[in-house]
Amino acid sequence: MKCEHCTRKECSKKTKTDDQENVSADALSPAQENGEKCDTSKHKVLVVSVCPQSLPYFAAKFNLSVTDASRRLCGFLKSLGVHYVFDTTIAADFSILESQKEFVRRYRQHSEEERTLPMLTSACPGWVRYAERVLGCPITAHLCTARSPQQVMGSLVKDYFARQQNLSPEKIFHVIVAPCYDKKLEALQESLPPALHGSRGADCVLTSGEIAQIMEQGDLSVKDAAVDTLFGDLKEDKVTRHDGASSDGHLAHIFRHAAKELFNEDVEEVTYRALRNKDFQEVTLEKNGEVVLRFAAAYGFRNEFHHIGTLACAASPRCLNGRGQAQTPDGHADKGIYADIPVRRPESSAHVQELYQEWLEGINSPKAREVLHTTYQSQERGAHSLDIKW
């Protein structure tokens, strides 16, 4: 895209959108017309972070494995002038780990006097927006305070990575590639950690469908490139995901952690039981004939649940088939491709443990709380949380 302050040819590229006409790459920028030279002090480091749910479409499009498709996408983005391409899975690691700890803390604090349960997932921006605007305080008090993967990725790029590169946060332009339009709204409304000094974690969100449109107009005969990591010259050797059929799988990870931490039970496979319909399922843990944990993946609820994983999209496969996702000829993302991506539990990431110490000054430090957790805004409602039939 054309840069007002730059005369380099690379900065004169213009991509066509639904509401814009194509502009010739040879058209002069305002700076060129005035005879100005490139002001390098105004250049920014361009970083793109890609959600793993966006990758199955590109794998199907190029007839490649997901890992090879990520390399093709990375090569294309770098051909446009992107300096670094990251995978957001490491950010989801932090979001899940903090959610796990918060659930255990809420479970132990829960009582008739202090209703800290159920805990509602907060990774879906569409659901959080609905809770804040429509449902109000009785619901937002139960939202998990762990920041979403997109918000954590913003802090990783604009704080940790910026300091590694000796850059101020405002010198980085950070783009998120996601399958969901609601991620754009989340980028505008997120509360900003003090460490970012007023800079937004995500400066721009492009859906995978929008990236596909750009690719259709560009040169696809580019050289593949390995996805970057936050750790120097180390590259991602393969794409991994978390244990969710189409999302980051917060519910399954929290359920396993809670079963082990609270009841010393090892759960290998999380089994969902459909209740009223396929969009209302529960997971339970029994011990000595008693149900001790009851989780739900729900879009409407009336039972006693300890944790409820809620997503705005009712249609399966949800995040994988988000409205911003690039569409295959049959109009749906291939669930099989996503299922083939190797699953990695966040506890197994040595890099995450390293970042807790090096970046956040400890797992339960004040800085970890500041960077990895948030608060919610809500309108006052007449109902009280004690009156809600969970």
C-alpha positions as CSV (number, residue, x, y, z in Angstrom):
1,M,0.0,0.0,0.0
2,K,1.2,3.5,-0.8
3,C,3.1,5.2,2.0
4,E,2.7,9.0,2.1
5,H,6.3,9.5,3.3
6,C,8.1,6.9,1.2
7,T,9.1,6.9,-2.5
8,R,10.3,3.3,-2.6
9,K,8.5,1.2,-5.2
10,E,7.5,-1.3,-2.7
11,C,5.5,1.3,-0.8
12,S,3.6,2.2,-4.0
13,K,1.6,-1.0,-4.2
14,K,-2.1,-0.7,-3.8
15,T,-4.6,-3.6,-3.3
16,K,-8.1,-3.5,-4.4
17,T,-11.0,-3.8,-1.8
18,D,-14.7,-3.8,-2.3
19,D,-15.0,0.0,-1.9
20,Q,-11.8,1.0,-3.7
21,E,-10.7,1.2,-7.3
22,N,-7.3,-0.2,-8.2
23,V,-4.6,2.5,-8.3
24,S,-1.6,2.0,-10.5
25,A,1.6,1.0,-8.8
26,D,3.3,3.7,-10.9
27,A,1.1,6.5,-9.5
28,L,3.0,9.1,-7.6
29,S,2.6,9.5,-3.9
30,P,2.2,12.9,-2.4
31,A,5.8,12.8,-1.2
32,Q,7.0,12.0,-4.8
33,E,5.0,14.8,-6.3
34,N,6.6,17.2,-3.9
35,G,10.1,15.9,-4.7
36,E,10.6,14.7,-1.1
37,K,13.0,11.9,-0.2
38,C,12.1,8.9,1.8
39,D,12.0,9.7,5.5
40,T,13.2,6.5,7.1
41,S,12.4,7.8,10.6
42,K,8.7,7.3,9.7
43,H,9.2,3.6,8.6
44,K,7.6,1.0,10.8
45,V,8.4,-2.7,11.4
46,L,5.5,-4.6,9.9
47,V,4.5,-7.7,11.9
48,V,1.7,-10.1,10.9
49,S,0.3,-12.7,13.4
50,V,-1.8,-15.5,12.0
51,C,-4.4,-17.5,13.9
52,P,-4.2,-21.3,13.3
53,Q,-7.9,-21.4,12.5
54,S,-7.2,-19.4,9.3
55,L,-4.8,-21.9,7.9
56,P,-7.0,-24.8,6.8
57,Y,-8.5,-22.7,4.0
58,F,-5.0,-22.0,2.6
59,A,-4.0,-25.6,2.9
60,A,-7.1,-26.6,0.8
61,K,-6.5,-23.8,-1.7
62,F,-2.8,-24.8,-2.3
63,N,-3.4,-28.5,-1.8
64,L,-0.7,-28.5,0.8
65,S,-0.3,-29.6,4.4
66,V,-1.2,-27.0,7.0
67,T,2.5,-26.5,7.8
68,D,3.4,-26.1,4.2
69,A,0.5,-23.8,3.6
70,S,1.7,-21.6,6.5
71,R,5.1,-21.3,4.8
72,R,3.4,-20.4,1.5
73,L,1.3,-17.7,3.2
74,C,4.4,-16.5,5.1
75,G,6.3,-16.2,1.9
76,F,3.5,-14.3,0.2
77,L,3.2,-11.8,3.1
78,K,7.0,-11.2,3.1
79,S,6.9,-10.6,-0.6
80,L,4.6,-7.7,0.2
81,G,7.1,-6.2,2.6
82,V,6.1,-7.8,5.9
83,H,9.2,-8.1,8.1
84,Y,8.0,-10.8,10.6
85,V,5.2,-13.4,10.5
86,F,4.2,-15.1,13.8
87,D,1.8,-17.8,14.8
88,T,-0.7,-16.9,17.6
89,T,-0.6,-20.3,19.2
90,I,1.9,-19.1,21.8
91,A,-0.5,-16.3,22.8
92,A,-3.3,-18.9,23.2
93,D,-1.0,-20.8,25.5
94,F,-0.9,-17.9,27.9
95,S,-4.7,-17.3,27.6
96,I,-5.5,-20.9,28.4
97,L,-3.0,-21.3,31.3
98,E,-4.3,-18.1,33.0
99,S,-7.9,-19.3,32.5
100,Q,-7.0,-22.6,34.1
101,K,-5.6,-21.0,37.2
102,E,-8.5,-18.6,37.4
103,F,-11.1,-21.4,37.3
104,V,-9.4,-23.3,40.1
105,R,-9.2,-20.1,42.2
106,R,-12.9,-19.4,41.6
107,Y,-13.9,-23.0,42.4
108,R,-12.2,-22.8,45.8
109,Q,-13.6,-19.4,46.6
110,H,-17.2,-20.3,45.6
111,S,-19.8,-20.3,48.3
112,E,-23.4,-19.3,48.9
113,E,-22.2,-15.9,50.0
114,E,-19.7,-15.4,47.2
115,R,-21.0,-16.7,43.9
116,T,-17.8,-16.9,41.8
117,L,-19.1,-19.7,39.6
118,P,-19.9,-20.5,36.8
119,M,-16.9,-19.0,35.0
120,L,-17.7,-18.0,31.5
121,T,-15.1,-18.1,28.7
122,S,-14.0,-14.7,27.3
123,A,-11.9,-15.6,24.3
124,C,-14.8,-14.9,21.8
125,P,-15.1,-11.2,21.2
126,G,-18.7,-11.5,19.8
127,W,-19.8,-13.2,23.0
128,V,-18.0,-10.7,25.3
129,R,-19.5,-7.8,23.4
130,Y,-23.0,-9.2,23.8
131,A,-22.4,-9.9,27.5
132,E,-21.2,-6.3,28.1
133,R,-23.9,-4.5,26.0
134,V,-27.0,-6.7,26.6
135,L,-26.6,-8.9,29.6
136,G,-24.8,-6.5,32.0
137,C,-23.2,-6.9,35.4
138,P,-24.9,-10.2,36.5
139,I,-23.0,-11.9,33.6
140,T,-19.8,-9.9,33.2
141,A,-18.9,-10.7,36.8
142,H,-18.6,-14.3,35.7
143,L,-16.5,-13.7,32.6
144,C,-13.0,-15.1,32.9
145,T,-10.6,-12.1,33.2
146,A,-7.8,-13.8,31.2
147,R,-7.1,-11.8,28.0
148,S,-7.9,-13.4,24.7
149,P,-5.2,-14.8,22.5
150,Q,-5.4,-11.8,20.2
151,Q,-4.9,-9.4,23.1
152,V,-2.0,-11.4,24.5
153,M,-0.4,-11.5,21.1
154,G,-0.6,-7.8,20.9
155,S,1.4,-7.5,24.2
156,L,3.9,-10.1,23.1
157,V,4.6,-8.2,19.9
158,K,4.4,-4.6,21.2
159,D,6.1,-5.2,24.5
160,Y,8.3,-8.3,24.6
161,F,9.3,-8.4,20.9
162,A,9.6,-4.6,20.7
163,R,12.1,-4.6,23.6
164,Q,14.0,-7.5,22.0
165,Q,14.4,-5.4,18.9
166,N,15.1,-2.2,20.8
167,L,12.0,-0.6,19.4
168,S,9.2,1.5,20.9
169,P,5.7,0.0,20.6
170,E,4.6,2.7,18.2
171,K,7.4,1.8,15.8
172,I,5.7,-1.6,15.1
173,F,2.6,-1.9,13.0
174,H,0.9,-5.2,14.0
175,V,-1.6,-7.0,11.8
176,I,-3.7,-9.9,13.0
177,V,-5.1,-12.5,10.4
178,A,-8.2,-14.1,11.8
179,P,-11.3,-16.0,10.5
180,C,-13.7,-13.7,12.4
181,Y,-14.9,-10.1,11.8
182,D,-15.5,-9.6,15.5
183,K,-11.8,-9.6,16.0
184,K,-11.7,-6.2,14.3
185,L,-14.1,-4.8,16.9
186,E,-12.0,-6.4,19.7
187,A,-8.9,-4.6,18.4
188,L,-10.6,-1.3,18.7
189,Q,-12.1,-1.9,22.2
190,E,-9.4,-3.7,24.1
191,S,-8.1,-2.2,27.3
192,L,-4.5,-1.3,26.8
193,P,-1.9,-2.7,29.2
194,P,0.4,0.1,30.7
195,A,3.4,-1.6,29.2
196,L,2.2,-0.6,25.7
197,H,2.3,3.1,26.5
198,G,-1.0,3.8,24.8
199,S,-0.1,1.8,21.7
200,R,-2.8,-0.7,20.5
201,G,-1.8,-4.3,20.6
202,A,-3.3,-4.9,17.2
203,D,-3.2,-2.0,14.7
204,C,-5.2,-3.8,12.0
205,V,-7.2,-7.0,11.7
206,L,-7.6,-8.7,8.3
207,T,-9.8,-11.8,7.9
208,S,-8.5,-14.8,6.0
209,G,-11.0,-14.0,3.3
210,E,-9.5,-10.5,2.9
211,I,-6.0,-12.1,2.7
212,A,-7.3,-14.5,0.0
213,Q,-8.6,-11.5,-2.0
214,I,-5.1,-9.9,-1.8
215,M,-3.5,-13.1,-2.9
216,E,-5.7,-13.5,-5.9
217,Q,-4.5,-10.1,-7.1
218,G,-0.8,-10.8,-6.3
219,D,1.9,-13.0,-7.5
220,L,1.5,-16.5,-6.0
221,S,4.8,-17.8,-7.5
222,V,6.7,-16.6,-4.3
223,K,9.3,-18.4,-2.3
224,D,8.0,-20.2,0.7
225,A,9.3,-19.0,4.1
226,A,9.3,-20.5,7.5
227,V,7.1,-18.7,10.1
228,D,9.1,-16.6,12.6
229,T,9.2,-16.9,16.3
230,L,9.7,-14.4,19.1
231,F,13.0,-16.0,19.9
232,G,15.7,-14.6,17.7
233,D,16.5,-16.5,14.5
234,L,14.5,-19.6,15.6
235,K,11.8,-20.6,13.2
236,E,8.6,-22.6,13.6
237,D,9.2,-26.1,12.4
238,K,5.5,-27.1,12.3
239,V,2.1,-25.7,13.0
240,T,0.4,-26.9,16.2
241,R,-3.0,-26.2,17.7
242,H,-4.9,-26.7,21.0
243,D,-7.5,-29.3,21.8
244,G,-10.5,-27.7,20.3
245,A,-12.5,-29.0,17.3
246,S,-12.6,-25.6,15.7
247,S,-11.3,-23.1,18.3
248,D,-8.5,-22.9,20.8
249,G,-10.4,-25.4,23.1
250,H,-10.3,-23.4,26.3
251,L,-13.1,-25.6,27.8
252,A,-11.2,-28.9,27.3
253,H,-7.9,-27.6,28.7
254,I,-9.6,-26.0,31.7
255,F,-11.6,-29.2,32.4
256,R,-8.4,-31.4,32.4
257,H,-6.5,-29.0,34.6
258,A,-9.3,-28.7,37.1
259,A,-9.8,-32.4,37.3
260,K,-6.2,-32.9,38.1
261,E,-5.7,-29.9,40.4
262,L,-8.9,-30.2,42.4
263,F,-9.6,-34.0,42.4
264,N,-6.3,-35.6,41.3
265,E,-8.0,-37.2,38.3
266,D,-6.2,-37.6,35.0
267,V,-8.6,-37.0,32.0
268,E,-7.2,-38.0,28.7
269,E,-10.2,-37.7,26.5
270,V,-12.9,-35.1,27.1
271,T,-16.3,-36.6,26.2
272,Y,-19.2,-34.2,25.3
273,R,-22.8,-35.3,25.8
274,A,-25.5,-33.5,23.8
275,L,-28.4,-32.2,25.8
276,R,-31.2,-30.2,24.1
277,N,-29.3,-30.0,20.7
278,K,-25.8,-30.2,19.2
279,D,-25.1,-26.7,20.3
280,F,-25.7,-27.4,24.0
281,Q,-23.4,-30.0,25.3
282,E,-22.0,-30.9,28.7
283,V,-18.9,-32.5,30.1
284,T,-18.9,-34.0,33.6
285,L,-16.4,-35.5,36.0
286,E,-17.7,-38.0,38.5
287,K,-15.9,-39.2,41.7
288,N,-17.3,-41.8,44.0
289,G,-20.6,-41.7,42.2
290,E,-21.0,-37.9,42.6
291,V,-20.7,-35.3,39.8
292,V,-17.9,-33.0,41.0
293,L,-17.4,-31.0,37.9
294,R,-20.0,-29.9,35.3
295,F,-18.9,-27.9,32.3
296,A,-21.0,-26.8,29.3
297,A,-20.5,-25.7,25.8
298,A,-23.7,-23.8,25.6
299,Y,-25.7,-21.0,23.9
300,G,-28.5,-21.1,26.4
301,F,-28.3,-22.6,29.9
302,R,-30.5,-23.4,32.9
303,N,-28.5,-26.1,34.9
304,E,-25.9,-25.8,37.6
305,F,-22.6,-25.5,35.8
306,H,-19.1,-24.7,37.1
307,H,-17.8,-23.5,33.7
308,I,-19.5,-22.5,30.5
309,G,-17.6,-22.2,27.2
310,T,-19.6,-19.7,25.1
311,L,-19.1,-18.7,21.5
312,A,-21.1,-16.2,19.5
313,C,-21.4,-18.5,16.4
314,A,-24.0,-21.2,16.7
315,A,-23.2,-22.9,13.4
316,S,-20.5,-25.6,13.5
317,P,-17.6,-25.6,13.0
318,R,-17.7,-22.1,14.6
319,C,-14.3,-20.3,14.7
320,L,-13.1,-22.5,11.8
321,N,-16.0,-21.4,9.7
322,G,-16.1,-17.7,10.9
323,R,-17.8,-15.2,8.6
324,G,-14.4,-13.7,7.8
325,Q,-13.0,-17.0,6.8
326,A,-12.2,-17.5,3.1
327,Q,-14.7,-19.9,1.7
328,T,-14.1,-23.2,-0.2
329,P,-16.4,-24.0,-3.2
330,D,-18.9,-25.8,-0.9
331,G,-19.0,-22.8,1.4
332,H,-17.4,-24.5,4.4
333,A,-14.0,-25.0,5.9
334,D,-12.5,-28.5,6.0
335,K,-12.7,-29.7,9.6
336,G,-10.6,-32.7,8.7
337,I,-7.6,-30.5,7.7
338,Y,-7.8,-28.7,11.0
339,A,-8.1,-31.9,13.0
340,D,-4.9,-33.2,11.4
341,I,-2.9,-30.4,12.9
342,P,-0.9,-31.8,15.9
343,V,-2.3,-30.9,19.3
344,R,0.0,-29.2,21.8
345,R,-1.0,-28.7,25.5
346,P,0.0,-25.2,26.7
347,E,1.7,-26.7,29.8
348,S,4.2,-28.4,27.5
349,S,5.6,-25.2,26.0
350,A,9.1,-24.4,27.3
351,H,9.0,-21.1,25.6
352,V,5.9,-20.1,27.6
353,Q,7.6,-20.9,30.9
354,E,10.6,-19.0,29.7
355,L,8.5,-15.9,28.9
356,Y,6.7,-16.1,32.3
357,Q,10.1,-15.6,33.9
358,E,11.9,-13.3,31.4
359,W,9.0,-11.2,30.3
360,L,6.4,-11.3,33.1
361,E,8.7,-11.6,36.1
362,G,7.1,-14.8,37.4
363,I,4.0,-16.9,36.9
364,N,1.8,-15.1,39.5
365,S,3.6,-11.7,39.5
366,P,1.8,-8.4,39.4
367,K,3.1,-7.8,35.9
368,A,1.6,-11.2,34.7
369,R,-1.7,-10.1,36.2
370,E,-1.5,-6.7,34.5
371,V,-0.6,-8.0,31.1
372,L,-2.6,-11.2,30.9
373,H,-5.9,-10.1,32.5
374,T,-8.5,-7.5,31.8
375,T,-11.7,-6.0,33.1
376,Y,-15.1,-5.6,31.5
377,Q,-17.5,-2.7,30.9
378,S,-21.2,-3.4,31.3
379,Q,-24.5,-1.6,31.6
380,E,-26.4,-2.0,34.9
381,R,-29.2,-4.5,34.7
382,G,-32.1,-5.1,37.1
383,A,-31.4,-8.8,37.7
384,H,-28.9,-9.9,40.4
385,S,-26.6,-12.8,39.8
386,L,-28.1,-14.7,42.6
387,D,-31.4,-14.7,40.7
388,I,-30.0,-16.3,37.6
389,K,-30.6,-20.0,37.1
390,W,-27.3,-21.2,35.9
